[in-house]
């Protein structure tokens, strides 16, 4: 089973790791109000892990950074692929989000939009 999950993860990262595919995905599957705020030309792929001060490491399936058109802010889009139901995925995503926010202190905290597939 672990081998299958890794194959799914690899496929997922390969497909959505392409910037043009990611742009298309975001434009077609995010709510229209959010799509209107995002500058699609600003999409960049961030590194897939962060190391905390206590040396714990967080891994993301895919993490995109996009600039918002209406204001000088950033939105981080977390894509977390799940092959099966995970009752605690919200806690996992909260940990990822907290890790990202810690990296921005003392600056303003960016908006984070978690997307679970």
Helices and strands as residue ranges (DSSP letters): H 2-16, H 19-29, H 32-37, E 38-45, E 49-51, E 57-59, E 62-68, E 74-80, H 89-104, E 111-116
